[in-house]
Amino acid sequence: LLEPKRWRPLRTRLSPTFTSGKLKEMFSMIIECSNTFEKYVDSLIANGNNIDVREVCARFTTDVISSCAFGLDTNAMSGENNKFREIGKTFFNMSLVQRIKIQLREGLPTLYTLLGYILPRDDMTQFFTKVVNDVIDYRRKNNVVRQDFIHTLMDLQDHPEKLSINLTNDLLIAQAFVFFVAGFETSASTIANALYELAQNQDIQDKLREEITEHHDMNNGEWLYESIKKMPILDVVLK
């Protein structure tokens, strides 16, 4: 884990990435992923197979966090062998050595670099490192500015005085990786548990569906960020 000297300023600077205002800006991207999610679930139903709700939710949130935080279209719902989804699975089923490497890279990047030949990078680390580096290189070369998590990290790396520490490339990638894993896992678990409870309580499910449909119709068939905040039943279900 990062020591307080580096953790506190990083937390302070990175937290505003997902304020209410930022989420509103990202809402259209979430809706786009949701439309893909709806088609994905419909295709699974059409095949007549059992649906692993936990896995389906994880694929959805993988696409959402990748789009909103990194500006990537990962297509986790497009096929079974998706690399980004495999990274998520690998992280939660990694060996002790892999876990030690992750901790070293996040908390002691200098030592991690020195031990690079002793602890060679695995496929998961190599892939994610390349993805983040490619995104950053593309944005720098093409002067692309997108107010997301990666942009915040790039800005902090370019202006070390904001943190009073040097945000090395290894530390930047480690932060991005932890954010990616934590972002899809927590949201996927919340959605999956909510769906389970709704399946067990048909009356609440009906009330929630009625509330959502009512707001959808009020907005002429559009999903609005402001409407989400006006749904008390949805708020209670997710809490």
DASUL-V353112 format. One record per backbone hydrogen bond with DSSP energy under -0.5 kcal/mol. CO is the residue of the C=O (numbers start at 0). NH is the residue of the N-H. If there is no record, write none. Layout:
co=CO nh=NH
co=CO nh=NH
This chain:
co=2 nh=5
co=2 nh=6
co=3 nh=7
co=5 nh=9
co=6 nh=10
co=7 nh=11
co=8 nh=12
co=9 nh=13
co=10 nh=14
co=11 nh=15
co=13 nh=16
co=14 nh=17
co=15 nh=18
co=18 nh=22
co=19 nh=23
co=20 nh=24
co=21 nh=25
co=22 nh=26
co=23 nh=26
co=25 nh=28
co=25 nh=29
co=26 nh=30
co=27 nh=31
co=28 nh=32
co=29 nh=33
co=30 nh=34
co=31 nh=35
co=32 nh=36
co=33 nh=37
co=34 nh=38
co=35 nh=39
co=36 nh=40
co=37 nh=41
co=38 nh=42
co=39 nh=43
co=40 nh=44
co=41 nh=45
co=42 nh=46
co=43 nh=47
co=43 nh=48
co=44 nh=47
co=49 nh=51
co=50 nh=52
co=51 nh=55
co=52 nh=56
co=53 nh=57
co=54 nh=58
co=55 nh=59
co=56 nh=60
co=57 nh=61
co=58 nh=62
co=59 nh=63
co=60 nh=64
co=61 nh=65
co=62 nh=66
co=63 nh=67
co=64 nh=68
co=64 nh=69
co=65 nh=69
co=65 nh=71
co=66 nh=70
co=68 nh=149
co=71 nh=73
co=74 nh=77
co=79 nh=81
co=81 nh=85
co=82 nh=86
co=83 nh=87
co=84 nh=88
co=85 nh=89
co=86 nh=90
co=87 nh=91
co=89 nh=92
co=90 nh=93
co=94 nh=98
co=95 nh=99
co=96 nh=100
co=97 nh=101
co=98 nh=102
co=99 nh=103
co=100 nh=104
co=101 nh=105
co=102 nh=106
co=102 nh=107
co=103 nh=107
co=107 nh=111
co=108 nh=112
co=109 nh=113
co=110 nh=114
co=112 nh=115
co=114 nh=117
co=114 nh=118
co=117 nh=119
co=121 nh=125
co=122 nh=126
co=123 nh=127
co=124 nh=128
co=125 nh=129
co=126 nh=130
co=127 nh=131
co=128 nh=132
co=129 nh=133
co=130 nh=134
co=131 nh=135
co=132 nh=136
co=133 nh=137
co=134 nh=138
co=135 nh=139
co=136 nh=140
co=137 nh=141
co=138 nh=142
co=138 nh=143
co=139 nh=142
co=143 nh=145
co=145 nh=147
co=147 nh=151
co=148 nh=152
co=149 nh=153
co=150 nh=154
co=151 nh=155
co=152 nh=156
co=153 nh=157
co=154 nh=158
co=158 nh=161
co=159 nh=162
co=159 nh=163
co=159 nh=164
co=164 nh=166
co=165 nh=167
co=167 nh=171
co=168 nh=172
co=169 nh=173
co=170 nh=174
co=171 nh=175
co=172 nh=176
co=173 nh=177
co=174 nh=178
co=175 nh=179
co=176 nh=180
co=177 nh=181
co=178 nh=182
co=179 nh=183
co=180 nh=184
co=181 nh=185
co=182 nh=186
co=183 nh=187
co=184 nh=188
co=185 nh=189
co=186 nh=190
co=187 nh=191
co=188 nh=192
co=189 nh=193
co=190 nh=194
co=191 nh=195
co=192 nh=196
co=193 nh=197
co=194 nh=198
co=195 nh=199
co=196 nh=200
co=200 nh=204
co=201 nh=205
co=202 nh=206
co=203 nh=207
co=204 nh=208
co=205 nh=209
co=206 nh=210
co=207 nh=211
co=208 nh=212
co=209 nh=213
co=210 nh=214
co=211 nh=215
co=212 nh=216
co=213 nh=217
co=214 nh=218
co=215 nh=220
co=215 nh=221
co=216 nh=219
co=218 nh=221
co=221 nh=223
co=223 nh=227
co=224 nh=228
co=226 nh=229
co=227 nh=230
co=229 nh=231
co=230 nh=234
co=231 nh=235
co=232 nh=236
co=233 nh=237
co=234 nh=238
